[in-house]
């Protein structure tokens, strides 16, 4: 999914790497969200303590889910940056160890008892994870078209 656009600037062609710019933008967004989430969950002990016991458990689980989502996002984005910088090739970036990791989703019904700021961070991490997961899925190599020769051989074998 490498999108490029060439343009002339003086005598030197300039390459605007849309994919690279998108990765950089998402990386910045993920880092800002990670910092915001860390700061919130560190200072939210009073809010957490005011919750019902089950909601305290949900709050703790959701803070771990947010962290997990963000770490998977950042890991994938760093792999994409490594591709852009020529440190790894696209084939290596498509290996299962470099794909976006699985992250447990949050059940909106269980979030109802949480503070509004916690819910906003949870939803922001879910939305960002979904966007990055779509990009990761777009990196999947297309299924090769069936070979016409193999198709013909298969039909001949079944006919005789």
Phi, psi and omega in degrees: 000043179271111179257127181230153177220124179262145178210149180271130173230101186067229178265350185257126177288140179252133177259120174257110182269100181297320180298315179297321178293321177297315179299315179299318180295314179296323179298315178299315179300316180295319180294318178296318179294321179297317179294318178297316180295315179301312182298317181295308185293336175289320186267358188269018183298323179294318178296318180296315182295335179280350182282160172296154183308316181294323179290331175295320178294315178300315180303313180296316179297317181293325177295323176292321179296318178300312180299316180297313178302313183294323179293321176296318179299309183297320178299314180295317180296322178294324175296319179295322176297321179297324176296312181301326182272359179079014180281330173223159179265169183299326180296315178295323180295337179272356178298151184301330180288345180253000178281166179292133183285162177288138178226131180296138179277167179254140178272115182306328181294326181281345181278347188304327183273003183269159176298151183302320181295322178296315180299318180297318179293319179298312180296321178297320179290323178296316182294316179295318178300317180298318179296315181291323178298324176295320177296317179298317179296326179291340179282349180301132176294141180295146176296130179295143178294143179299140181291128178298325180294316179294324178297316179295316178300318179297318180293321178295317180298319181287337180282332184247000000 
